[in-house]
Amino acid sequence: MAIKSKEYIDYTKLELDDKLRQFEEELFNLRFKAKTSKLDKPHKIKIVRRDIARIKTFLRQLKLKEEKGD
């Protein structure tokens, strides 16, 4: 399930890192299933890739805020 960007605002850095790891594992599994022709919903790969990009964007924003605050 795709998560809206607004929902990531309240996440901490550790929570975002954990979510990122989960989505990367899910993407690996989806790609593996796609190669073995056992993937029922191929559009799920696109959704997970976008979720990963959203999380990486929020992590980058947090990093920039920390650097600016120092």
Summary of the structure (lengths in Angstrom):
residues: 70
radius of gyration: 14.3
end to end distance: 36.3
largest distance: 50.2
contacts: 155
relative contact order: 0.17
helix: 77%
strand: 0%
